[in-house]
Amino acid sequence: MRVLHLNNSGFGHVIPSLGVVEELVRRGHEVTYVTAAGPVAKVEATGATVLPYESRLPGIDLSEYNTADETAALTGIYLTESEEILKAVDKHYEGVPDVISYDLTVYHAARVLGRQWDVPLAQCLPVFASNEHFSLLEKMVEKMGRADLTHPELQSFFRRLTALLADRGQADTDLEDFIGRTEDLNLVYFPRAFQFAGDTFDDRFVFVGPGLAADPTTWTPPADDKPLLFVSLGTCVNRRAGFFRACVAAFRDQPWNVVMAVHEGVDRAELGPIPSNVEVHGWLPNLDVLAHTTVFLSHAGLGSVMGALSREVPLVVVPSSPEDWVNARRVAELGLGKVIRDELPPPARLRAAVLEVDRDKRTRERVARMRADIEASGGGAAGADALEAYASKRGR
């Protein structure tokens, strides 16, 4: 089976897909993965063939897109990603795949190619799935407000998408269906138990759990047996030196080890003197660190949340984006950790939240049950099974 997987260049979108990709390669399938920039090495480690494209995302701070006006601009940003993906595929991909799997952010490219080649499409969701009972967009609107369809950014998006379809010989496409339809297969990268209204999703949605592929990065845990706090705001929301300084201050004199992943968004000099019980890193292999973690302090990105729960680690989350707030709400509803509603909490509040979660046996019991749900979802093997069956059913 030939699989063409389309994704943007964001770690939070690429990493959840790697477990399925790794399993497909292990089974002998030919997987070509379109992505760019930082995640390329991680995709290559699965054995898939990387087809790079010119991504604009590395130069964009997505953590700044939080209001309705700002979020409206994302429609054009992701359309640009799809346009660049199409250029790369047109130039470098030979033949026709048996199935196209794609991240929901680049659906434009996938649906153009799916019609062009008449091949089945499978959407991949590293975020909450939506149906008539639950809408991720509507939950985000509660936090950020709603942009009217006459908004200049949305009007520009509709014009550009219409032009793209015309250029590809698909001018007769119904835009409402093109944008809003549900694919016959949707791989969701977390267990059904974590999904809002999970029981209302039909068999087009396969909840495979997070893709826990191996990470080539290495990390050595502290030699002592003190509890460990892992701090990460992900790869998008990381330009917050004040937050990391507060974490250092909160645990400077505490009997804890603190491991922080600040990525490229923070100059370590901004953090001030670093005590001996605190490690500051750029990039870390999250799953390796989480295997030794007592509590995870996170921005509530869904990939980060799933990584923690897969390693049975309770959460303290400090959400900032509208999507993160939806994730944090679910963490709170399911009793998997504590939500701090201040984006820059004082050190004392951070420390109190971490210690409270650490002591809460009921939280740890609920986290253990969610880990069991993750393991029962099947991971990469379940995703590969679904894609194989889907392609076979469609005569591929």
C-alpha positions as CSV (number, residue, x, y, z in Angstrom):
1,M,0.0,0.0,0.0
2,R,1.2,3.5,-0.9
3,V,0.4,6.1,1.7
4,L,0.8,9.8,1.2
5,H,0.6,11.7,4.4
6,L,0.2,15.5,4.4
7,N,1.0,17.6,7.4
8,N,2.1,21.1,8.4
9,S,5.5,21.8,10.1
10,G,4.2,22.0,13.7
11,F,5.6,19.5,16.2
12,G,2.2,19.4,17.9
13,H,0.6,18.1,14.7
14,V,3.4,15.9,13.4
15,I,4.4,14.0,16.6
16,P,0.9,12.5,17.3
17,S,1.0,10.9,13.8
18,L,4.3,9.2,14.1
19,G,3.1,6.0,15.9
20,V,0.8,5.2,13.0
21,V,3.4,6.1,10.4
22,E,6.1,4.0,12.1
23,E,3.7,1.0,12.2
24,L,2.8,1.3,8.5
25,V,6.5,1.4,7.6
26,R,7.1,-1.6,9.9
27,R,4.4,-3.6,8.0
28,G,6.2,-2.9,4.7
29,H,3.9,-0.1,3.3
30,E,5.4,2.8,1.3
31,V,4.8,6.0,3.3
32,T,5.7,9.4,1.9
33,Y,5.3,12.1,4.5
34,V,5.0,15.8,3.5
35,T,6.2,18.1,6.2
36,A,9.0,20.7,6.8
37,A,11.4,22.3,9.1
38,G,12.0,21.0,12.7
39,P,10.0,17.8,12.6
40,V,11.7,16.3,9.5
41,A,14.3,14.3,11.5
42,K,11.6,12.8,13.7
43,V,9.6,11.7,10.7
44,E,12.7,10.2,9.1
45,A,13.3,8.2,12.3
46,T,10.1,6.3,11.5
47,G,11.5,5.1,8.2
48,A,9.0,7.1,6.1
49,T,10.3,9.1,3.1
50,V,10.1,12.8,3.8
51,L,8.9,15.1,1.0
52,P,9.7,18.6,2.2
53,Y,7.8,21.7,1.3
54,E,8.4,25.4,1.9
55,S,6.6,26.1,5.2
56,R,5.9,29.6,6.5
57,L,4.9,28.4,10.0
58,P,8.4,28.5,11.6
59,G,8.4,32.3,11.3
60,I,4.9,32.7,12.8
61,D,4.2,32.8,16.6
62,L,0.9,31.0,16.7
63,S,0.6,31.8,20.4
64,E,-0.3,35.3,19.4
65,Y,-3.5,34.1,17.6
66,N,-6.0,34.2,20.4
67,T,-8.9,36.6,19.4
68,A,-11.5,36.2,16.8
69,D,-9.7,38.7,14.5
70,E,-6.4,37.0,15.0
71,T,-7.8,33.5,14.5
72,A,-9.5,34.5,11.3
73,A,-6.1,35.1,9.9
74,L,-5.2,31.4,10.5
75,T,-7.5,30.3,7.7
76,G,-5.2,32.1,5.2
77,I,-2.0,30.9,6.9
78,Y,-3.0,27.2,6.6
79,L,-4.2,27.7,3.1
80,T,-0.7,29.0,2.2
81,E,0.7,25.8,3.8
82,S,-1.6,23.7,1.5
83,E,-0.6,25.7,-1.5
84,E,3.1,25.0,-0.8
85,I,2.3,21.3,-0.2
86,L,0.6,21.1,-3.5
87,K,3.6,22.6,-5.2
88,A,6.0,20.1,-3.6
89,V,3.7,17.1,-4.4
90,D,3.3,18.2,-8.0
91,K,7.0,18.5,-8.4
92,H,8.4,15.5,-6.5
93,Y,5.7,12.9,-5.9
94,E,5.6,10.2,-8.6
95,G,2.6,8.0,-9.3
96,V,-0.7,7.8,-7.4
97,P,-1.1,6.7,-3.7
98,D,-3.6,4.2,-2.5
99,V,-4.7,6.5,0.3
100,I,-4.0,10.0,1.5
101,S,-4.0,10.7,5.2
102,Y,-3.8,14.3,6.3
103,D,-3.7,16.6,9.2
104,L,-6.9,18.6,9.4
105,T,-5.1,21.9,9.0
106,V,-4.1,21.1,5.4
107,Y,-7.4,19.6,4.3
108,H,-7.3,21.9,1.2
109,A,-4.3,20.1,-0.3
110,A,-5.6,16.7,0.6
111,R,-9.1,17.2,-0.9
112,V,-7.7,18.7,-4.1
113,L,-5.4,15.8,-4.6
114,G,-8.1,13.3,-3.5
115,R,-10.4,14.4,-6.3
116,Q,-7.5,14.8,-8.8
117,W,-6.4,11.2,-8.3
118,D,-9.7,9.7,-7.2
119,V,-8.2,8.2,-4.0
120,P,-9.7,7.8,-0.5
121,L,-8.9,10.4,2.2
122,A,-8.4,9.9,5.9
123,Q,-8.4,12.9,8.2
124,C,-6.1,12.9,11.2
125,L,-7.1,14.8,14.3
126,P,-4.6,15.8,17.0
127,V,-7.4,18.0,18.4
128,F,-10.9,17.3,19.5
129,A,-13.2,15.8,16.9
130,S,-16.5,17.6,16.1
131,N,-20.0,16.4,15.2
132,E,-23.5,17.6,15.7
133,H,-23.2,17.1,19.5
134,F,-19.8,18.8,20.1
135,S,-18.0,21.5,18.1
136,L,-14.4,22.4,18.9
137,L,-14.9,25.7,17.1
138,E,-17.9,26.6,19.1
139,K,-16.1,25.9,22.4
140,M,-13.2,28.1,21.2
141,V,-15.6,30.8,20.2
142,E,-16.8,31.0,23.8
143,K,-13.3,32.1,24.7
144,M,-12.2,34.2,21.7
145,G,-15.5,35.5,20.2
146,R,-16.8,35.0,16.7
147,A,-15.5,36.4,13.4
148,D,-18.3,37.2,11.0
149,L,-18.1,35.6,7.5
150,T,-17.7,39.2,6.1
151,H,-14.4,39.5,8.0
152,P,-11.7,40.7,5.6
153,E,-9.4,37.7,6.4
154,L,-12.2,35.2,5.8
155,Q,-13.3,36.9,2.6
156,S,-9.7,36.7,1.4
157,F,-9.6,33.1,2.3
158,F,-12.7,32.3,0.3
159,R,-11.4,34.2,-2.7
160,R,-8.0,32.4,-2.6
161,L,-9.6,29.0,-2.1
162,T,-12.0,29.5,-5.0
163,A,-9.0,30.6,-7.2
164,L,-7.0,27.5,-6.1
165,L,-9.8,25.2,-7.0
166,A,-10.3,26.8,-10.4
167,D,-6.5,26.6,-11.1
168,R,-6.7,22.8,-10.4
169,G,-9.6,22.3,-12.7
170,Q,-12.1,21.9,-9.8
171,A,-14.1,25.1,-10.2
172,D,-17.4,23.2,-9.8
173,T,-16.6,22.3,-6.2
174,D,-19.2,23.1,-3.6
175,L,-17.2,25.2,-1.1
176,E,-19.5,24.5,1.8
177,D,-19.0,20.7,1.3
178,F,-15.3,21.1,0.6
179,I,-14.7,22.9,3.8
180,G,-17.1,21.2,6.1
181,R,-17.5,17.6,5.1
182,T,-16.6,14.6,7.3
183,E,-14.3,12.0,5.8
184,D,-15.3,8.3,5.8
185,L,-12.2,7.7,8.0
186,N,-11.0,10.0,10.8
187,L,-8.1,8.9,13.0
188,V,-8.3,10.6,16.4
189,Y,-5.0,10.7,18.4
190,F,-6.5,10.2,21.9
191,P,-8.9,7.7,23.5
192,R,-12.7,8.0,23.1
193,A,-12.9,8.5,26.9
194,F,-11.1,11.8,26.6
195,Q,-13.3,13.1,23.7
196,F,-16.2,15.4,24.6
197,A,-19.5,13.5,23.8
198,G,-17.3,10.6,22.8
199,D,-20.2,8.1,22.7
200,T,-21.9,10.2,20.0
201,F,-19.2,9.6,17.3
202,D,-19.9,6.9,14.7
203,D,-17.6,4.3,13.2
204,R,-16.1,6.9,10.8
205,F,-14.1,8.0,13.9
206,V,-11.4,5.7,15.1
207,F,-9.9,6.8,18.4
208,V,-6.4,5.3,18.2
209,G,-4.8,7.2,21.1
210,P,-1.6,9.2,20.8
211,G,1.2,8.2,18.5
212,L,4.0,7.3,20.8
213,A,6.9,6.8,18.4
214,A,10.5,6.6,19.5
215,D,12.3,9.9,19.8
216,P,16.0,10.0,18.7
217,T,16.8,12.7,21.3
218,T,18.4,11.5,24.5
219,W,18.1,12.6,28.1
220,T,19.5,11.4,31.4
221,P,17.4,11.7,34.6
222,P,18.8,13.1,37.8
223,A,20.7,10.6,39.9
224,D,18.7,11.2,43.2
225,D,15.2,10.1,44.0
226,K,13.6,13.5,44.6
227,P,10.2,14.0,42.9
228,L,10.5,15.6,39.4
229,L,8.5,18.5,38.0
230,F,8.6,18.6,34.2
231,V,7.8,22.1,32.7
232,S,7.0,22.6,29.1
233,L,4.8,25.1,27.2
234,G,5.1,23.1,23.9
235,T,6.8,24.3,20.7
236,C,4.4,27.2,20.0
237,V,3.7,28.8,23.3
238,N,7.2,29.2,24.6
239,R,8.2,32.8,24.4
240,R,7.3,33.5,28.0
241,A,10.5,33.9,30.0
242,G,8.5,35.3,33.0
243,F,6.6,32.0,33.3
244,F,9.8,30.0,33.4
245,R,11.4,32.4,35.9
246,A,8.3,31.9,38.2
247,C,8.8,28.1,38.0
248,V,12.5,28.5,39.0
249,A,11.5,30.8,41.9
250,A,8.7,28.4,43.0
251,F,11.0,25.5,43.4
252,R,14.4,27.1,44.1
253,D,14.5,25.9,47.7
254,Q,12.2,22.9,47.4
255,P,13.1,19.2,47.6
256,W,12.2,18.7,44.0
257,N,14.1,18.4,40.7
258,V,12.7,20.7,38.0
259,V,13.3,19.9,34.3
260,M,12.3,22.7,31.9
261,A,12.0,22.6,28.1
262,V,12.1,26.2,26.9
263,H,12.7,25.5,23.2
264,E,14.0,28.4,21.1
265,G,11.6,31.1,22.4
266,V,13.5,32.0,25.5
267,D,17.1,33.3,26.1
268,R,18.3,31.4,29.1
269,A,20.0,34.5,30.3
270,E,16.5,35.9,30.9
271,L,15.9,33.2,33.5
272,G,18.5,34.6,36.0
273,P,20.6,32.3,38.2
274,I,19.6,28.7,37.9
275,P,19.8,26.6,41.1
276,S,21.3,23.2,41.1
277,N,17.9,21.4,41.3
278,V,16.7,22.9,38.0
279,E,17.7,21.8,34.5
280,V,17.0,24.1,31.5
281,H,16.9,22.5,28.0
282,G,16.0,23.6,24.5
283,W,14.4,20.4,23.2
284,L,13.7,17.2,25.3
285,P,12.3,13.8,24.4
286,N,9.0,14.3,26.3
287,L,8.1,10.7,26.7
288,D,11.5,9.8,28.2
289,V,11.3,12.7,30.7
290,L,7.6,11.9,31.5
291,A,8.6,8.3,32.4
292,H,10.5,9.9,35.4
293,T,8.1,12.7,36.1
294,T,5.9,13.2,39.2
295,V,3.8,16.2,38.0
296,F,3.8,17.8,34.5
297,L,3.3,21.6,34.3
298,S,2.0,22.3,30.8
299,H,0.2,24.7,28.5
300,A,-2.5,22.1,28.0
301,G,-1.6,21.3,24.4
302,L,-3.4,18.1,23.6
303,G,-0.2,16.3,22.5
304,S,1.5,17.2,25.8
305,V,-1.6,16.2,27.8
306,M,-1.7,12.8,26.0
307,G,2.0,12.3,26.6
308,A,1.6,12.8,30.3
309,L,-1.4,10.6,30.6
310,S,0.2,7.8,28.6
311,R,3.0,7.8,31.3
312,E,0.4,8.1,34.1
313,V,1.5,11.6,35.1
314,P,-1.0,14.1,36.6
315,L,-1.2,17.6,35.2
316,V,-1.1,21.2,36.2
317,V,-2.1,23.2,33.2
318,V,-1.8,26.9,32.4
319,P,-3.7,27.4,29.1
320,S,-3.3,30.5,26.9
321,S,-4.8,29.9,23.5
322,P,-8.6,29.2,23.0
323,E,-7.8,25.6,22.0
324,D,-5.7,25.1,25.1
325,W,-8.6,26.4,27.2
326,V,-10.9,23.7,25.7
327,N,-8.2,21.1,26.5
328,A,-7.8,22.4,30.0
329,R,-11.6,22.3,30.6
330,R,-11.6,18.6,29.7
331,V,-8.6,17.9,32.0
332,A,-10.6,19.5,34.8
333,E,-13.9,17.7,34.0
334,L,-12.2,14.3,34.1
335,G,-10.3,15.1,37.3
336,L,-6.8,14.6,35.7
337,G,-5.1,17.6,37.2
338,K,-5.5,21.2,38.1
339,V,-6.1,24.3,35.9
340,I,-4.4,27.6,36.7
341,R,-6.4,30.4,35.1
342,D,-3.6,33.1,35.3
343,E,-1.2,33.0,32.3
344,L,1.6,34.3,34.6
345,P,0.9,32.9,38.0
346,P,3.0,33.9,41.0
347,P,5.6,31.3,42.2
348,A,3.6,30.5,45.3
349,R,0.5,29.6,43.3
350,L,2.5,27.4,40.9
351,R,4.1,25.6,43.9
352,A,0.8,25.1,45.7
353,A,-0.9,23.7,42.6
354,V,1.9,21.2,41.9
355,L,2.0,20.1,45.6
356,E,-1.8,19.7,45.7
357,V,-1.9,17.5,42.6
358,D,1.1,15.5,43.8
359,R,-0.7,14.7,47.1
360,D,-4.1,13.9,45.5
361,K,-4.5,10.1,45.3
362,R,-7.9,10.3,43.6
363,T,-6.4,12.3,40.8
364,R,-3.6,9.7,40.3
365,E,-6.3,7.0,40.2
366,R,-8.2,8.8,37.5
367,V,-4.9,9.3,35.6
368,A,-4.2,5.6,35.8
369,R,-7.6,4.8,34.4
370,M,-7.0,7.1,31.5
371,R,-3.7,5.5,30.8
372,A,-5.5,2.2,30.6
373,D,-7.9,3.8,28.1
374,I,-5.0,5.0,26.0
375,E,-3.4,1.6,26.0
376,A,-6.7,-0.1,25.0
377,S,-7.1,2.3,22.1
378,G,-4.4,0.5,20.2
379,G,-2.1,3.3,19.2
380,G,-0.1,3.0,15.9
381,A,-1.3,-0.6,15.3
382,A,-5.0,0.4,15.5
383,G,-4.4,3.3,13.1
384,A,-2.5,1.2,10.6
385,D,-5.3,-1.5,10.8
386,A,-7.9,1.2,10.1
387,L,-6.0,2.6,7.1
388,E,-5.4,-0.8,5.6
389,A,-9.1,-1.8,6.0
390,Y,-10.2,1.6,4.5
391,A,-7.9,1.3,1.5
392,S,-8.9,-2.3,0.9
393,K,-12.6,-1.4,1.2
394,R,-12.1,1.3,-1.4
395,G,-10.5,-1.2,-3.8
396,R,-6.9,-0.1,-3.2
